[in-house]
Amino acid sequence: SMHEFGGQVEHKIAQSRARVAALIGADPSEIVFTSCGTESDNAAIRGTLESWPDRKGIVTTRVEHPAVRNLCRHLARQGYDLVEVPVDRDGRLDMDRLRQAVTENTAIVSVMWANNETGVVFPIEKCSAIAHAKGAVFHTDAVQAVGKIPLNMAASTNIDLLSLSG
């Protein structure tokens, strides 16, 4: 029957949610499935901006995946204040510029965990601490990092939102 089929699907989703949670050291209740990494980034960033309507700042990096970069530039055209923090010659993030960029008006700071082109791993803990110091939400696109870098969300309480892909 359809009811039985629905129950089987629910069971499979619950199993998958538990597996993903175990993989990244999160609680299953914290896992939200989307159709792809791009949709996950969109949900994280747009959802945060809707939750903090009084804050109009978005801080990201110049080397983000197009999913994040294109969305942030689109939001800037709609009136959000966007700062794209540059990287140095070796692809490392300019942390002083990041500190200057994050203000009391910043709603979200979105920094990729690992760059898909250079392989540089950004100092996510430091980036999230800078965001939190000004009351901003911290998001990381970890699509390139999952399975390559050990992710333990229980040990790192600084990440508010993390996007990953199968």
N, C-alpha and C positions, 0 to 999 in steps of 0.2 A: 504493500500500500504506500501511498505518498507520505503518510505520517511516519512510517518506518524508515523510508528513504531520508526524510528530513532529519530524523534522529541520528541516522548513520553519518550524515553530512556534519551535523553539529558535533558529533563525537570526533570526527576526523579533524575538524577545525580546532577543537579543544586540544587534541593531541599535538597538532602542528604548533599551536600557540605555546604549549608547554615546552616543546622542543626548541623553539626559537628563544624563549625565555631562558632556558637552561644554557643555550649557546652563548648568550651575552650576559648572563648573570642578572637577569631581571625577573620581576614577578609576572606570571602569565597575564594578570589583569592589566599590565602596562603595555601589552602588545596589541597593536592595531594593524590589521592587514589592509593594504591598498593594492591597486593593480600593478604598480611599478614604482621605482625609486623617485621618478619625477612627481608622481601623484603624492608620494609620501612627503617630499620636500614642500610641495604646495600646501598640503594639509597642515604641516607644522608651522610654516611661515604665515599663511593667511589666517589660520586659527589663532595664532598668537596676536596678530594685529587686531583681530576682531575682539579679542579678550582685553586688550589694552588700548581702547579707542583714544585715550588722552595722550598717548605717546606716538609720535610720528616718525621716529628714527629707526632706520635699518642699517646695520653695519655688517659687511661681508668682506670677502677678499676679491682681488682682481682676477684670481685664478680659479674661481669656483667652477664646478661643472655647469654647463649651459642651463640645466634644469633650475638651478638656484639663481645664476646670473641673469637669465632672461626674465624670470619672475620678478626679481628685485628691480631691474631696470623698468619693467612694465609698471610696477608699483610707484617708482619714482616719477614716472610720467603722470600718475594719478595724484601726485602731491605729497608722497612720502619723502622724507629726507634720507637720501642714500649716500653712504660712504663706502667706497671700495678700497680696502687697505692693500697697498702694494707689497710685493715680495722683492727680496734682493737678488743679486746675480745668481746666487746658488739656490734660488727658489724658496728661501726661508722668509717667513712672515715678519714684517716690520712691527715688532711688539710695541715700540714707542708710539707709532702711528695708530695702532689699535687702541692703546690707552687714551690717546687724544680724541679718537673718533667716538668712543662710547661716553654718552652723557646721560643726564637725568631724563632726556627726551627719547632715549633709545628704548624701543620695545623689544627688539630681538637682535642678537648677534649670531650670525650663521657662518661657521668656519668648517670647511671640509676636514676630515680626520687625516686622510692621506691623498696627496695629489695624484690623479690618474696619469698625468704626463711625466712628471719629474720623479715620482715615487717618494717625495719629501713628506715626512710625517709631521704635522703641525702640533705644537704643544697645547693640546686640547684642555688640559687641566688649568694652565695659566690663562688661556683665552676665556674659559668659563668663569674663572675667578674675577677677571676684569669686567665681564658682563654683569655678574652678580653684585659687584661692588657698587654699581649704579642702578641696581634693581631691574636689570634687563633679563629676559629669558635667553638661555643659550641652546642653540640647535647645532648639531653636527651632521653632515652628510657623510655617513660611514660606509657607503656603498663599496668604495675601493679598499676599505680596511677590513671588513668582516671576513673572517676565515684566514686572514694574513697576520693580523695584529690581535693579541688576546684582548677581548672586550669584557670587562667585568663591571656592569652597571651598579652592582651592590657595593663594590669597593669605591667607585667613583660617583659620589652623590652630586657632583657638579653639573652633570649633563641633564638638562631638562627634557630635551627632545632629540632623538637619534633616528636617522633614516638609514635603512639598509635594504638590500635587495637579494633575492635568492640567486 
